[in-house]
Every structure is written in structure tokens, then in C-alpha cells.
Amino acid sequence: MRVARGSDRRRRPLVRAATGVAATAAATLLVLALVGAPPFGADGGARRRPPSAQASPPSPADALKPPIVTREQWGADPHLLDQKPHYADSVHAVVIHHTDNPNGYDCADSPHLVREIYEAHAVAKGWGDIGYNFLVDKCGTIFEGRLGGVDRAVIGAHTVGLNTGTTGIAAIGTYTAGVPVPRPLRESVEKLIAWKLGLTQIDPAARTQLVSTNSNSRFPKDTAVNVPTVLGHIEAYETDCPGEALMRLLPTFRKDAAHLQSEARVLAQGDGARPGHQKGRGQQSPPSAPARPESTEDATDHRIGPGTRNDSPV
């Protein structure tokens, strides 16, 4: 029994020490709780959440992209398609066309007109797909044309010799001398130019270099040619397309598309501006490098109706 009592006495200092440590720890935790600090060993990172990131402003190209009716939406028949997409390095210029359709159409019938042009190009002309990259009706609706992706440098079949490195935009209708060009059509063409050239930071009011792939164009094959970044079909080939009414609007298309790009750059910097609210003058850019053609052969001219010639590689 004495041994037991002696052993108990030897353990009492340890018990008192443990009790003192526990009391000190409890007091420390109480103080930490009062000041709002996390306890030892706790992960304070969960309490220190970083402030939520602000939404990034859209890129200029995102701000400029207009609504586009897809091939599926306008009813492109996949059974008529007999042409795989081919791509250039980038889009250096836009070529303006008209389709030579009568202007009295109802805009509700525009998808039907696009399907007719698609069948004429893919089947009757044997090109395997529609030649234009985009089509715009008089109400301003933009339709996707040739297969391959609206935001990619798809080589179209619209301008013999200069299909590579260009995008073909066709106004649905006939826009010869004296024919009024509806405002919705004009504005959609300007927006489409600004967006498509903006994807590769090309100034619509500048000039660029392309390489001709066919001597049936206005330029001998393999010749590097200096052209406006927005040009009419007639400037690349012997034709009346896109008609005098649209040719007279080319300076306006260039100026207004360049201004839309400028507004989009401001928006991308986060000041809240919206493209299209103001008018002004775009800045000139130096000519870009020539667009090097891929392996594709240009055919002779074709007609989509009386009077308008459009040309395609097949």
C-alpha cells in the first residue's frame, strides 16, 4: 500500500501539469476566437476567399460578330454537298457581290433563295457547294454560305483567281446603277466586314496583297497584287458584279466598318462603349503579307442569272 501511495504522489505533479497545459490552451483558443483568428493547425485559407473576378470584357471580334443564319437553319441539303472545305492562312480581304436575283422578293423567302443559289452552284455548276462565304438579304439577315466555319478562312468559289485569302459577301438582289440599296442590307454588310476582317486585325480602309491563282482573272497567275481590303468583284475579274450601286458604296463600307472596329477595340478595353453607336474614321494599317494560295484550281466564269458573272475554283 505504501508503494501505491508513493506512486500516486509521483503522478500528481504530472496531472497538475497536464491540467495547467489544458487550461492555458483553452484560454488561448478563447482569445483567438474573440479576435477572429483561426486556431492553430486550422486552414485559414477557407476564410480568406479571394474577391470574385470581374467578367472580362469581350474581345473586339466577339463584340463585332453579327447574328448569322447557319446552313442548318436555312436548310442546306447535305445530299447536294460534294466539296470538302479548303482553307487559306487567313482572310486578307472581302469581295462584294450581288446575286442578280430580282429585288422584289419577300424576306421570308430569303432562305428559299439561298437554297436555290446553293443548288445552282453545287449541282448545276458542279462546284459541290455554294460559292459565296456569306449572303445578305435586303432586310439585313446574314446567311452562312460555303461550308467550313464562319470564323475560319474558308476558300470560297466567288472570285476567279482571288478566292484564296478572301471572303465573298453577296447581296441578294440586283444592284445596278440607280437601284437603292436598303439600309438594313448596308449595315449588315458593314458589320460583317468589320467582324470578318477584325478576326485577323485587318483594317477595312487599308490595302493588302493577294496572289492570283488564275490568269483568267485580271492578274496573271502567281502575281502578287495590291488591292483594297474591301473590293468589288469587278476589280478582280471582268464582270459587272456587284453592280454600280454597290460599287459606289464601297468607300462607305470601308469607312464605317473601320469605325466599328475602332469602337470594338474601345469596348474590349472595358469602358462600356458599344460598336455601331457612333460614326467616324478608321485608322489606316500597312498592307498585310500576300495570301499564299493552297492547291486549288480556278474555273472559268459562271452565271447565276442574266447579266451577273461569278467565278469559282472547282
Residue pairs with C-beta under 8 A, 6 or more apart in sequence:
29 39
32 38
32 39
33 39
37 44
38 44
38 47
57 267
57 268
57 269
57 270
58 267
58 268
59 268
60 198
60 261
60 264
60 265
60 267
60 268
61 151
61 195
61 198
61 199
61 264
63 264
63 267
63 268
63 274
63 275
64 191
64 194
64 195
64 198
64 260
64 261
64 264
64 275
65 151
65 195
66 142
66 188
66 191
66 192
66 195
67 142
68 134
68 142
68 143
68 144
68 150
69 111
69 141
69 142
69 143
69 144
70 144
71 144
71 147
73 111
74 110
74 111
74 114
74 115
74 143
74 144
75 111
75 115
76 115
76 118
76 130
76 147
77 115
77 118
77 119
80 118
80 119
80 122
80 123
81 122
81 128
81 129
81 147
82 122
82 128
82 129
83 122
83 127
83 128
83 129
83 147
83 314
85 146
85 147
85 148
85 149
85 152
85 154
85 155
86 148
86 154
86 155
86 294
86 296
87 148
87 152
87 153
87 154
87 155
87 294
88 153
88 155
88 164
88 165
88 291
88 292
88 293
88 294
89 153
89 165
89 291
89 292
90 153
90 165
90 199
90 200
90 291
91 153
91 165
91 166
91 167
91 196
91 197
91 199
91 200
91 202
92 165
92 166
92 200
92 202
92 208
92 209
92 210
92 229
92 288
92 290
92 291
93 162
93 165
93 166
93 167
93 197
93 202
93 208
93 210
93 227
93 228
93 229
93 230
93 231
94 166
94 167
94 168
94 169
94 192
94 193
94 196
94 197
94 204
94 229
94 230
94 231
95 158
95 159
95 162
95 166
95 167
95 168
95 169
95 231
95 232
95 233
95 236
96 169
96 170
96 171
96 189
96 230
96 231
96 232
96 233
96 242
96 246
96 250
96 253
97 132
97 158
97 168
97 169
97 170
97 171
97 233
97 241
97 242
97 310
98 170
98 171
98 172
98 173
98 174
98 175
98 241
98 242
98 243
98 246
98 308
99 113
99 117
99 135
99 170
99 171
99 172
99 173
99 174
99 304
99 305
99 308
100 174
100 241
100 303
100 304
100 305
100 306
100 307
100 308
101 113
101 172
101 173
101 174
101 305
102 173
102 174
103 138
103 173
103 174
103 179
105 113
105 137
105 138
105 172
105 173
107 137
107 138
107 139
107 141
110 137
110 139
110 141
110 143
110 172
111 143
113 137
113 172
114 130
114 135
114 143
114 172
117 130
117 132
117 135
117 304
118 129
118 130
120 304
121 127
121 129
121 130
121 131
121 157
121 304
121 312
122 128
122 129
122 130
125 131
125 302
125 312
125 314
126 314
127 157
127 299
127 312
127 314
128 314
129 146
129 147
129 157
130 145
130 146
130 157
131 145
131 146
131 156
131 157
131 158
131 168
131 310
131 312
132 145
132 146
132 156
132 158
132 168
132 169
132 170
133 145
133 146
133 150
133 154
133 156
133 158
133 167
133 168
133 169
134 142
134 143
134 144
134 145
134 150
134 167
134 168
134 169
134 170
134 192
134 196
135 142
135 143
135 145
135 169
135 170
135 171
135 172
136 142
136 143
136 169
136 170
136 171
136 172
136 185
136 188
136 189
136 192
137 143
137 172
137 173
137 185
138 171
138 172
138 173
138 182
138 184
138 185
139 182
139 184
139 185
140 182
140 184
140 185
140 187
140 188
141 188
142 188
142 192
144 150
145 156
145 168
145 170
146 154
146 156
146 157
147 154
148 154
151 199
153 165
153 167
153 200
154 167
155 163
155 164
155 294
155 296
155 313
156 163
156 166
156 167
156 168
156 312
157 163
157 311
157 312
157 313
157 314
158 166
158 168
158 170
158 233
158 310
158 311
158 312
159 166
159 168
159 217
159 233
159 236
159 237
159 310
159 311
160 214
160 216
160 217
160 236
160 237
160 298
160 299
160 300
160 301
160 311
160 312
160 313
161 212
161 213
161 214
161 215
161 216
161 217
161 218
161 219
161 221
161 236
161 237
161 298
161 311
162 210
162 212
162 213
162 217
162 219
162 225
162 227
162 236
162 237
163 213
163 296
163 298
163 312
163 313
164 210
164 211
164 213
164 291
164 292
164 293
164 294
164 296
165 210
165 211
165 290
165 291
165 292
165 293
166 210
166 291
167 196
169 189
169 192
169 193
170 242
171 181
171 185
171 189
171 242
171 246
173 179
173 185
174 243
174 307
174 308
175 181
175 242
175 243
175 244
175 245
175 246
176 240
176 243
176 244
176 245
177 243
177 244
177 245
178 244
178 245
179 243
179 245
180 245
181 245
181 246
181 249
186 249
186 252
186 253
187 276
189 253
190 252
190 253
190 256
190 257
190 260
191 257
191 260
191 275
191 276
193 204
193 230
193 253
193 254
193 257
194 204
194 257
194 258
194 260
194 261
194 264
194 275
197 203
197 204
197 229
197 230
197 257
197 261
198 261
198 264
200 288
201 285
202 208
202 229
202 285
202 288
203 229
203 258
203 261
203 282
203 283
203 284
203 285
204 229
204 230
204 253
204 254
204 257
204 258
204 261
204 282
205 229
205 230
205 254
205 255
205 257
205 258
205 281
205 282
205 283
205 284
206 228
206 229
206 284
206 285
206 286
206 287
207 226
207 227
207 228
207 229
207 287
208 226
208 227
208 228
208 229
208 287
208 288
208 291
209 224
209 225
209 226
209 227
209 287
209 288
209 289
209 290
209 291
210 224
210 225
210 227
210 290
210 291
211 222
211 223
211 224
211 225
211 290
211 291
211 292
211 293
212 219
212 220
212 221
212 222
212 223
212 225
213 221
213 222
213 293
213 296
213 297
213 298
213 313
214 221
214 297
214 298
214 313
215 221
216 237
216 298
216 300
216 301
216 311
217 236
217 237
217 298
217 311
218 235
218 236
218 237
218 238
219 225
219 236
224 290
226 287
227 235
227 236
228 235
228 250
228 254
229 254
230 250
230 253
230 254
230 257
231 250
232 241
232 242
232 246
232 247
232 250
233 239
233 241
233 242
233 310
234 240
234 241
234 242
234 247
237 301
237 309
237 311
238 309
239 301
239 308
239 309
239 310
239 311
240 307
240 308
240 309
241 308
241 309
241 310
243 308
254 282
255 281
255 282
256 279
257 282
258 281
258 282
258 283
259 278
259 279
259 280
259 281
259 282
260 275
260 276
261 275
261 282
262 280
262 282
262 283
263 273
263 274
263 275
263 276
263 277
263 278
264 275
266 273
267 273
267 274
267 275
296 313
297 313
297 314
298 311
298 312
298 313
299 311
299 312
299 313
299 314
300 311
301 309
301 310
301 311
302 309
302 310
302 311
302 312
303 309
303 310
304 310
